Amino acid sequence: MKLEITKTVGKLFTVIALAMVMVGAAFALPVRNVENKKYDKSVEWTQAVEKVSKMSVSKSKGDLVGEMNQANFLLGHYLMRTVYDAYFADLEEADYQAVIEDIEILREFFAGTPEQAKLDELLKSIEAGTANIEKITEVISGIEKSYRAELSEEEDWFLLYGEWTTSLIGDIYLKDDEYIAEDLSALQDLVADAPETVADQLLTPVSGLSKFGEQDSFTDEDYEEISAVAFDIFDLIFGE
């Protein structure tokens, strides 16, 4: 029986995050300059949020991805999602409630570690109204670097797959063609460099997006097709 991510994943990361150190590979999250940006919503970001809220790390028979790498993908999603939710809050002049909820989940990933303490401090700053997008990005970046430092090649790959898939959905939401092209390029590179242990079925959806590789602008139909692939990746990872 599947368990909710806020219960299952927290237990996993209580163990594996203990070895983290404050060095590691470059932070993968693409920094977006969205100040005063005008945008039209295309694919609903809330659709992605609601979809992931129903996902869970599981031991279902026939899963293409083991529990650890499901959790790494999910962590990549929440690291990226936290920053995007902050961007969207700023763009819409809304409160940071979605960001607070993201951080609460990240706290469960990193329960009992120094990273939890950093998230606690960030949470207090947000609730006090003293944290901005730069501060949020800085803290999330530091946590990502520290965690990736101890990952195996395969574990790191799944973390990045979660980050860039989420980034793609966020940039489609913004209809930001420049960054969509960057996301697609990053995902293509990930597929090309995937460890041999990664199932081919997980790579096929992104390989199918190669036809967009030469484009620097996209239509509404393109947005829908690309976002559908992103959602398919989530389904494949979690065996939905």
VENGI-V700203 format. One record per residue. N is the residue number from 1. SS is DSSP state (A for helix, B for strand, O for the rest). PSI is psi as a letter, one per 40 degrees, with the letter a starting at -180 (* if undefined). NEAR is the number of other ideal C-beta (glycine too) atoms within 10 Angstrom. Layout:
N|SS|PSI|NEAR, N|SS|PSI|NEAR
//
This chain:
1|O|h|6, 2|O|i|14, 3|O|i|13, 4|O|i|13, 5|A|d|24, 6|A|e|14, 7|A|d|11, 8|A|d|20, 9|A|d|26, 10|A|d|19, 11|A|d|13, 12|A|d|20, 13|A|e|26, 14|A|d|16, 15|A|d|10, 16|A|e|18, 17|A|e|21, 18|A|d|12, 19|A|e|11, 20|O|i|21, 21|O|i|11, 22|O|f|11, 23|O|i|10, 24|O|a|17, 25|O|i|12, 26|O|i|9, 27|O|h|18, 28|O|e|20, 29|O|h|21, 30|O|h|16, 31|O|h|11, 32|O|h|18, 33|O|g|8, 34|O|e|18, 35|O|h|9, 36|O|f|7, 37|O|h|12, 38|O|h|8, 39|O|i|13, 40|O|h|8, 41|O|h|12, 42|O|c|18, 43|O|h|23, 44|O|h|13, 45|A|d|20, 46|A|d|11, 47|A|d|13, 48|A|d|24, 49|A|d|17, 50|A|d|10, 51|A|d|16, 52|A|d|20, 53|A|d|13, 54|O|e|12, 55|O|i|21, 56|O|i|20, 57|O|h|25, 58|O|i|18, 59|O|f|13, 60|O|i|11, 61|O|h|6, 62|O|e|5, 63|O|i|17, 64|O|e|15, 65|O|h|22, 66|O|i|14, 67|A|d|14, 68|A|d|17, 69|A|d|24, 70|A|d|26, 71|A|d|25, 72|A|d|30, 73|A|d|27, 74|A|d|27, 75|A|d|26, 76|A|d|27, 77|A|d|26, 78|A|d|22, 79|A|d|24, 80|A|d|26, 81|A|d|27, 82|A|d|26, 83|A|d|25, 84|A|d|25, 85|A|d|24, 86|A|d|23, 87|A|d|21, 88|A|d|19, 89|A|d|18, 90|A|d|16, 91|A|d|15, 92|O|e|9, 93|O|f|6, 94|O|i|12, 95|O|i|11, 96|O|f|21, 97|A|d|11, 98|A|d|19, 99|A|d|25, 100|A|d|15, 101|A|d|15, 102|A|d|25, 103|A|d|21, 104|A|d|12, 105|A|d|21, 106|A|d|27, 107|A|d|20, 108|A|d|20, 109|A|d|26, 110|O|f|24, 111|O|h|16, 112|O|e|13, 113|O|i|21, 114|A|d|15, 115|A|d|23, 116|A|d|19, 117|A|d|12, 118|A|d|18, 119|A|d|24, 120|A|d|12, 121|A|d|12, 122|A|d|23, 123|A|d|19, 124|A|d|11, 125|A|d|15, 126|A|d|21, 127|A|d|11, 128|A|e|8, 129|O|e|9, 130|O|e|9, 131|O|h|20, 132|O|a|14, 133|A|d|18, 134|A|d|10, 135|A|d|14, 136|A|d|23, 137|A|d|18, 138|A|d|14, 139|A|d|22, 140|A|d|25, 141|A|d|17, 142|A|d|15, 143|A|d|27, 144|A|d|24, 145|A|d|18, 146|A|d|20, 147|A|d|27, 148|A|d|21, 149|O|d|15, 150|O|e|16, 151|O|i|20, 152|O|i|13, 153|A|d|12, 154|A|d|17, 155|A|d|20, 156|A|d|20, 157|A|d|23, 158|A|d|28, 159|A|d|24, 160|A|d|25, 161|A|d|27, 162|A|d|27, 163|A|d|27, 164|A|d|27, 165|A|d|28, 166|A|d|28, 167|A|d|27, 168|A|d|27, 169|A|d|28, 170|A|d|27, 171|A|d|25, 172|A|d|26, 173|A|d|23, 174|A|e|23, 175|O|f|17, 176|O|g|18, 177|A|d|16, 178|A|d|10, 179|A|d|19, 180|A|d|25, 181|A|d|18, 182|A|d|16, 183|A|d|25, 184|A|d|22, 185|A|d|13, 186|A|d|20, 187|A|d|25, 188|A|d|17, 189|A|d|13, 190|A|d|20, 191|A|d|19, 192|A|d|10, 193|O|e|11, 194|O|h|19, 195|O|i|12, 196|O|d|6, 197|O|e|11, 198|O|h|20, 199|O|h|12, 200|A|d|9, 201|A|d|10, 202|A|e|20, 203|A|d|18, 204|A|d|14, 205|A|d|19, 206|A|d|25, 207|A|d|14, 208|A|e|13, 209|A|e|19, 210|A|d|12, 211|A|e|10, 212|A|e|18, 213|O|d|10, 214|O|e|7, 215|O|i|13, 216|O|e|9, 217|O|i|9, 218|O|i|20, 219|O|i|9, 220|A|d|11, 221|A|d|8, 222|A|d|18, 223|A|d|18, 224|A|d|13, 225|A|d|15, 226|A|d|22, 227|A|d|20, 228|A|d|11, 229|A|d|19, 230|A|d|24, 231|A|d|18, 232|A|d|16, 233|A|d|23, 234|A|d|21, 235|A|d|12, 236|A|d|18, 237|A|d|24, 238|A|e|23, 239|O|f|17, 240|O|*|14
//
